[in-house]
Protein backbone atom coordinates (compact mmCIF):
# COMPACT_ATOMS: atom_id res chain seq x y z
CA UNK A 1 0.00 0.00 0.00
CA UNK A 2 2.98 2.34 -0.04
CA UNK A 3 6.36 3.25 1.41
CA UNK A 4 6.82 2.19 5.03
CA UNK A 5 4.34 -0.69 4.76
CA UNK A 6 5.23 -3.88 6.59
CA UNK A 7 3.98 -7.33 5.62
CA UNK A 8 2.76 -9.05 8.78
CA UNK A 9 1.36 -12.21 7.22
CA UNK A 10 0.89 -13.80 3.79
CA UNK A 11 -0.98 -17.02 3.05
CA UNK A 12 -0.54 -18.65 -0.35
CA UNK A 13 -2.17 -21.63 -2.03
CA UNK A 14 -0.36 -22.84 -5.14
CA UNK A 15 -3.02 -24.07 -7.57
CA UNK A 16 -1.10 -24.71 -10.79
CA UNK A 17 2.48 -24.38 -12.06
CA UNK A 18 3.86 -21.51 -14.11
CA UNK A 19 6.02 -22.37 -17.09
CA UNK A 20 8.83 -20.60 -18.94
CA UNK A 21 7.27 -18.21 -21.43
CA UNK A 22 4.02 -17.75 -19.48
CA UNK A 23 2.69 -14.24 -18.98
CA UNK A 24 1.83 -13.79 -15.30
CA UNK A 25 -0.58 -11.21 -13.87
CA UNK A 26 -0.98 -10.47 -10.16
CA UNK A 27 -4.22 -9.00 -8.81
CA UNK A 28 -4.58 -7.49 -5.35
CA UNK A 29 -7.91 -6.44 -3.83
CA UNK A 30 -8.35 -4.60 -0.55
CA UNK A 31 -10.77 -6.65 1.56
CA UNK A 32 -10.72 -4.71 4.82
CA UNK A 33 -9.11 -1.59 6.29
CA UNK A 34 -8.82 -0.98 10.04
CA UNK A 35 -7.59 2.62 10.30
CA UNK A 36 -7.52 2.53 14.11
CA UNK A 37 -4.83 -0.19 13.90
CA UNK A 38 -3.33 0.86 10.52
CA UNK A 39 -4.05 -2.62 9.09
CA UNK A 40 -5.09 -3.65 5.59
CA UNK A 41 -6.24 -7.16 4.64
CA UNK A 42 -5.86 -7.94 0.93
CA UNK A 43 -6.58 -10.87 -1.37
CA UNK A 44 -3.93 -11.95 -3.85
CA UNK A 45 -4.57 -13.85 -7.10
CA UNK A 46 -1.97 -14.71 -9.74
CA UNK A 47 -3.14 -15.83 -13.19
CA UNK A 48 -1.46 -16.92 -16.41
CA UNK A 49 -2.22 -15.79 -19.96
CA UNK A 50 -5.09 -18.33 -20.15
CA UNK A 51 -6.75 -16.75 -17.08
CA UNK A 52 -5.97 -19.87 -15.03
CA UNK A 53 -5.38 -19.24 -11.32
CA UNK A 54 -1.82 -20.22 -10.38
CA UNK A 55 -1.80 -18.88 -6.85
CA UNK A 56 -4.24 -17.31 -4.39
CA UNK A 57 -4.05 -16.09 -0.84
CA UNK A 58 -4.37 -13.20 1.58
CA UNK A 59 -2.00 -10.65 3.06
CA UNK A 60 -2.13 -8.59 6.25
CA UNK A 61 -0.17 -5.35 6.02
CA UNK A 62 0.65 -2.66 8.56
CA UNK A 63 0.68 0.69 6.76
CA UNK A 64 1.97 4.15 7.55
CA UNK A 65 -1.18 6.26 8.19
CA UNK A 66 0.61 9.56 7.43
N, CA, C and O atoms as CSV, one atom per row, in Angstrom:
chain,resi,resn,atom,element,x,y,z
A,1,UNK,N,N,0.790,-1.214,0.000
A,1,UNK,CA,C,0.000,0.000,0.000
A,1,UNK,C,C,0.829,1.273,0.000
A,1,UNK,O,O,0.271,2.370,-0.041
A,2,UNK,N,N,2.165,1.146,0.046
A,2,UNK,CA,C,2.982,2.341,-0.040
A,2,UNK,C,C,4.262,2.222,0.758
A,2,UNK,O,O,4.481,1.226,1.448
A,3,UNK,N,N,5.114,3.240,0.667
A,3,UNK,CA,C,6.365,3.249,1.407
A,3,UNK,C,C,6.114,3.136,2.913
A,3,UNK,O,O,5.178,3.738,3.440
A,4,UNK,N,N,6.944,2.370,3.591
A,4,UNK,CA,C,6.822,2.192,5.030
A,4,UNK,C,C,5.892,1.064,5.424
A,4,UNK,O,O,5.768,0.756,6.610
A,5,UNK,N,N,5.231,0.436,4.455
A,5,UNK,CA,C,4.337,-0.688,4.757
A,5,UNK,C,C,5.150,-1.905,5.186
A,5,UNK,O,O,6.268,-2.124,4.719
A,6,UNK,N,N,4.565,-2.686,6.081
A,6,UNK,CA,C,5.235,-3.884,6.593
A,6,UNK,C,C,4.292,-5.064,6.441
A,6,UNK,O,O,3.172,-5.045,6.952
A,7,UNK,N,N,4.749,-6.093,5.737
A,7,UNK,CA,C,3.977,-7.330,5.623
A,7,UNK,C,C,4.008,-8.044,6.955
A,7,UNK,O,O,5.085,-8.344,7.469
A,8,UNK,N,N,2.849,-8.321,7.525
A,8,UNK,CA,C,2.762,-9.053,8.783
A,8,UNK,C,C,2.497,-10.529,8.552
A,8,UNK,O,O,2.957,-11.380,9.312
A,9,UNK,N,N,1.742,-10.830,7.483
A,9,UNK,CA,C,1.363,-12.214,7.220
A,9,UNK,C,C,0.986,-12.353,5.753
A,9,UNK,O,O,0.430,-11.428,5.160
A,10,UNK,N,N,1.288,-13.507,5.167
A,10,UNK,CA,C,0.888,-13.804,3.794
A,10,UNK,C,C,0.586,-15.288,3.708
A,10,UNK,O,O,1.446,-16.119,4.002
A,11,UNK,N,N,-0.636,-15.626,3.306
A,11,UNK,CA,C,-0.980,-17.024,3.052
A,11,UNK,C,C,-1.033,-17.222,1.549
A,11,UNK,O,O,-1.504,-16.349,0.820
A,12,UNK,N,N,-0.554,-18.361,1.086
A,12,UNK,CA,C,-0.540,-18.654,-0.347
A,12,UNK,C,C,-0.970,-20.096,-0.572
A,12,UNK,O,O,-0.565,-21.003,0.156
A,13,UNK,N,N,-1.792,-20.290,-1.586
A,13,UNK,CA,C,-2.167,-21.631,-2.032
A,13,UNK,C,C,-1.756,-21.740,-3.488
A,13,UNK,O,O,-2.276,-21.021,-4.341
A,14,UNK,N,N,-0.820,-22.640,-3.775
A,14,UNK,CA,C,-0.361,-22.841,-5.141
A,14,UNK,C,C,-1.327,-23.790,-5.828
A,14,UNK,O,O,-1.485,-24.935,-5.404
A,15,UNK,N,N,-1.977,-23.318,-6.893
A,15,UNK,CA,C,-3.022,-24.068,-7.572
A,15,UNK,C,C,-2.530,-24.782,-8.829
A,15,UNK,O,O,-3.020,-25.859,-9.170
A,16,UNK,N,N,-1.567,-24.185,-9.510
A,16,UNK,CA,C,-1.102,-24.714,-10.790
A,16,UNK,C,C,0.292,-24.147,-11.062
A,16,UNK,O,O,0.613,-23.053,-10.598
A,17,UNK,N,N,1.117,-24.875,-11.805
A,17,UNK,CA,C,2.480,-24.380,-12.062
A,17,UNK,C,C,2.511,-23.292,-13.130
A,17,UNK,O,O,1.627,-23.203,-13.982
A,18,UNK,N,N,3.546,-22.475,-13.060
A,18,UNK,CA,C,3.860,-21.510,-14.111
A,18,UNK,C,C,5.010,-22.097,-14.923
A,18,UNK,O,O,5.876,-22.786,-14.385
A,19,UNK,N,N,5.007,-21.820,-16.206
A,19,UNK,CA,C,6.020,-22.370,-17.091
A,19,UNK,C,C,6.806,-21.254,-17.755
A,19,UNK,O,O,6.328,-20.123,-17.850
A,20,UNK,N,N,8.014,-21.570,-18.215
A,20,UNK,CA,C,8.835,-20.603,-18.940
A,20,UNK,C,C,8.043,-20.118,-20.146
A,20,UNK,O,O,7.488,-20.917,-20.900
A,21,UNK,N,N,7.997,-18.812,-20.320
A,21,UNK,CA,C,7.269,-18.213,-21.431
A,21,UNK,C,C,5.862,-17.771,-21.082
A,21,UNK,O,O,5.232,-17.052,-21.857
A,22,UNK,N,N,5.349,-18.195,-19.911
A,22,UNK,CA,C,4.020,-17.753,-19.477
A,22,UNK,C,C,4.027,-16.254,-19.175
A,22,UNK,O,O,5.042,-15.698,-18.755
A,23,UNK,N,N,2.899,-15.622,-19.392
A,23,UNK,CA,C,2.687,-14.243,-18.977
A,23,UNK,C,C,1.877,-14.293,-17.693
A,23,UNK,O,O,0.781,-14.852,-17.663
A,24,UNK,N,N,2.420,-13.708,-16.636
A,24,UNK,CA,C,1.828,-13.793,-15.305
A,24,UNK,C,C,1.274,-12.422,-14.905
A,24,UNK,O,O,1.924,-11.394,-15.092
A,25,UNK,N,N,0.055,-12.432,-14.348
A,25,UNK,CA,C,-0.577,-11.210,-13.874
A,25,UNK,C,C,-0.975,-11.395,-12.417
A,25,UNK,O,O,-1.600,-12.393,-12.060
A,26,UNK,N,N,-0.613,-10.434,-11.577
A,26,UNK,CA,C,-0.979,-10.467,-10.159
A,26,UNK,C,C,-2.088,-9.452,-9.909
A,26,UNK,O,O,-2.014,-8.311,-10.367
A,27,UNK,N,N,-3.119,-9.879,-9.179
A,27,UNK,CA,C,-4.224,-8.999,-8.810
A,27,UNK,C,C,-4.267,-8.905,-7.288
A,27,UNK,O,O,-4.130,-9.910,-6.591
A,28,UNK,N,N,-4.458,-7.702,-6.787
A,28,UNK,CA,C,-4.580,-7.489,-5.347
A,28,UNK,C,C,-5.852,-6.690,-5.113
A,28,UNK,O,O,-6.086,-5.679,-5.777
A,29,UNK,N,N,-6.674,-7.140,-4.172
A,29,UNK,CA,C,-7.911,-6.445,-3.830
A,29,UNK,C,C,-7.926,-6.172,-2.333
A,29,UNK,O,O,-7.666,-7.070,-1.532
A,30,UNK,N,N,-8.228,-4.946,-1.959
A,30,UNK,CA,C,-8.349,-4.603,-0.547
A,30,UNK,C,C,-9.673,-5.165,-0.029
A,30,UNK,O,O,-10.742,-4.830,-0.539
A,31,UNK,N,N,-9.588,-6.020,0.986
A,31,UNK,CA,C,-10.767,-6.649,1.563
A,31,UNK,C,C,-11.286,-5.903,2.785
A,31,UNK,O,O,-12.490,-5.838,3.028
A,32,UNK,N,N,-10.343,-5.336,3.555
A,32,UNK,CA,C,-10.724,-4.714,4.817
A,32,UNK,C,C,-9.642,-3.727,5.235
A,32,UNK,O,O,-8.452,-4.006,5.091
A,33,UNK,N,N,-10.054,-2.578,5.750
A,33,UNK,CA,C,-9.115,-1.591,6.292
A,33,UNK,C,C,-9.540,-1.290,7.724
A,33,UNK,O,O,-10.708,-1.007,7.990
A,34,UNK,N,N,-8.578,-1.354,8.644
A,34,UNK,CA,C,-8.815,-0.977,10.039
A,34,UNK,C,C,-7.925,0.221,10.356
A,34,UNK,O,O,-6.801,0.050,10.826
A,35,UNK,N,N,-8.420,1.435,10.102
A,35,UNK,CA,C,-7.587,2.623,10.298
A,35,UNK,C,C,-7.111,2.794,11.728
A,35,UNK,O,O,-6.019,3.314,11.955
A,36,UNK,N,N,-7.920,2.362,12.707
A,36,UNK,CA,C,-7.522,2.529,14.108
A,36,UNK,C,C,-6.287,1.694,14.462
A,36,UNK,O,O,-5.589,1.995,15.430
A,37,UNK,N,N,-6.019,0.640,13.671
A,37,UNK,CA,C,-4.834,-0.192,13.898
A,37,UNK,C,C,-3.849,-0.106,12.738
A,37,UNK,O,O,-2.811,-0.767,12.761
A,38,UNK,N,N,-4.158,0.698,11.727
A,38,UNK,CA,C,-3.331,0.863,10.521
A,38,UNK,C,C,-3.086,-0.474,9.834
A,38,UNK,O,O,-1.966,-0.765,9.414
A,39,UNK,N,N,-4.151,-1.299,9.718
A,39,UNK,CA,C,-4.049,-2.616,9.094
A,39,UNK,C,C,-4.896,-2.688,7.828
A,39,UNK,O,O,-5.998,-2.143,7.763
A,40,UNK,N,N,-4.356,-3.371,6.828
A,40,UNK,CA,C,-5.092,-3.648,5.594
A,40,UNK,C,C,-5.016,-5.149,5.334
A,40,UNK,O,O,-3.943,-5.749,5.394
A,41,UNK,N,N,-6.183,-5.749,5.043
A,41,UNK,CA,C,-6.238,-7.163,4.641
A,41,UNK,C,C,-6.541,-7.181,3.150
A,41,UNK,O,O,-7.492,-6.542,2.701
A,42,UNK,N,N,-5.734,-7.915,2.377
A,42,UNK,CA,C,-5.862,-7.935,0.925
A,42,UNK,C,C,-5.895,-9.365,0.408
A,42,UNK,O,O,-5.267,-10.257,0.979
A,43,UNK,N,N,-6.635,-9.579,-0.684
A,43,UNK,CA,C,-6.582,-10.866,-1.373
A,43,UNK,C,C,-5.548,-10.764,-2.486
A,43,UNK,O,O,-5.316,-9.688,-3.037
A,44,UNK,N,N,-4.933,-11.893,-2.810
A,44,UNK,CA,C,-3.928,-11.955,-3.853
A,44,UNK,C,C,-4.278,-13.101,-4.794
A,44,UNK,O,O,-4.498,-14.228,-4.349
A,45,UNK,N,N,-4.328,-12.817,-6.094
A,45,UNK,CA,C,-4.567,-13.848,-7.101
A,45,UNK,C,C,-3.556,-13.646,-8.218
A,45,UNK,O,O,-3.362,-12.529,-8.697
A,46,UNK,N,N,-2.912,-14.738,-8.630
A,46,UNK,CA,C,-1.967,-14.708,-9.745
A,46,UNK,C,C,-2.515,-15.621,-10.839
A,46,UNK,O,O,-2.858,-16.776,-10.588
A,47,UNK,N,N,-2.591,-15.085,-12.054
A,47,UNK,CA,C,-3.136,-15.835,-13.191
A,47,UNK,C,C,-2.129,-15.876,-14.331
A,47,UNK,O,O,-1.231,-15.038,-14.416
A,48,UNK,N,N,-2.292,-16.862,-15.206
A,48,UNK,CA,C,-1.457,-16.920,-16.410
A,48,UNK,C,C,-2.221,-16.324,-17.591
A,48,UNK,O,O,-3.328,-15.812,-17.429
A,49,UNK,N,N,-1.628,-16.396,-18.764
A,49,UNK,CA,C,-2.219,-15.794,-19.964
A,49,UNK,C,C,-3.536,-16.454,-20.371
A,49,UNK,O,O,-4.285,-15.881,-21.162
A,50,UNK,N,N,-3.834,-17.641,-19.852
A,50,UNK,CA,C,-5.094,-18.330,-20.146
A,50,UNK,C,C,-6.155,-18.075,-19.072
A,50,UNK,O,O,-7.200,-18.725,-19.051
A,51,UNK,N,N,-5.869,-17.122,-18.184
A,51,UNK,CA,C,-6.753,-16.747,-17.077
A,51,UNK,C,C,-6.890,-17.858,-16.039
A,51,UNK,O,O,-7.832,-17.847,-15.245
A,52,UNK,N,N,-5.972,-18.807,-16.036
A,52,UNK,CA,C,-5.970,-19.875,-15.030
A,52,UNK,C,C,-5.331,-19.359,-13.753
A,52,UNK,O,O,-4.301,-18.687,-13.801
A,53,UNK,N,N,-5.932,-19.669,-12.610
A,53,UNK,CA,C,-5.376,-19.239,-11.322
A,53,UNK,C,C,-4.194,-20.132,-10.975
A,53,UNK,O,O,-4.325,-21.354,-10.901
A,54,UNK,N,N,-3.038,-19.507,-10.763
A,54,UNK,CA,C,-1.822,-20.225,-10.381
A,54,UNK,C,C,-1.607,-20.186,-8.880
A,54,UNK,O,O,-1.055,-21.117,-8.292
A,55,UNK,N,N,-2.049,-19.098,-8.268
A,55,UNK,CA,C,-1.797,-18.875,-6.849
A,55,UNK,C,C,-2.894,-17.975,-6.305
A,55,UNK,O,O,-3.356,-17.066,-6.995
A,56,UNK,N,N,-3.314,-18.228,-5.056
A,56,UNK,CA,C,-4.241,-17.313,-4.392
A,56,UNK,C,C,-3.945,-17.294,-2.908
A,56,UNK,O,O,-3.408,-18.255,-2.356
A,57,UNK,N,N,-4.298,-16.198,-2.269
A,57,UNK,CA,C,-4.053,-16.090,-0.841
A,57,UNK,C,C,-4.490,-14.740,-0.306
A,57,UNK,O,O,-5.183,-13.975,-0.976
A,58,UNK,N,N,-4.062,-14.467,0.926
A,58,UNK,CA,C,-4.370,-13.198,1.584
A,58,UNK,C,C,-3.120,-12.643,2.248
A,58,UNK,O,O,-2.209,-13.380,2.623
A,59,UNK,N,N,-3.103,-11.325,2.381
A,59,UNK,CA,C,-1.999,-10.647,3.056
A,59,UNK,C,C,-2.561,-9.707,4.116
A,59,UNK,O,O,-3.633,-9.126,3.949
A,60,UNK,N,N,-1.823,-9.571,5.195
A,60,UNK,CA,C,-2.129,-8.593,6.247
A,60,UNK,C,C,-0.949,-7.639,6.309
A,60,UNK,O,O,0.191,-8.056,6.515
A,61,UNK,N,N,-1.234,-6.352,6.130
A,61,UNK,CA,C,-0.174,-5.354,6.024
A,61,UNK,C,C,-0.418,-4.232,7.031
A,61,UNK,O,O,-1.538,-3.746,7.189
A,62,UNK,N,N,0.646,-3.839,7.697
A,62,UNK,CA,C,0.652,-2.662,8.565
A,62,UNK,C,C,1.108,-1.501,7.691
A,62,UNK,O,O,2.170,-1.572,7.074
A,63,UNK,N,N,0.317,-0.436,7.634
A,63,UNK,CA,C,0.676,0.689,6.760
A,63,UNK,C,C,0.955,1.945,7.570
A,63,UNK,O,O,0.559,2.065,8.730
A,64,UNK,N,N,1.642,2.867,6.934
A,64,UNK,CA,C,1.965,4.154,7.547
A,64,UNK,C,C,0.781,5.090,7.322
A,64,UNK,O,O,0.540,5.493,6.185
A,65,UNK,N,N,0.027,5.452,8.376
A,65,UNK,CA,C,-1.179,6.259,8.195
A,65,UNK,C,C,-0.937,7.728,7.904
A,65,UNK,O,O,-1.894,8.501,7.862
A,66,UNK,N,N,0.304,8.140,7.703
A,66,UNK,CA,C,0.613,9.555,7.427
A,66,UNK,C,C,0.106,9.975,6.086
A,66,UNK,O,O,0.280,11.129,5.694
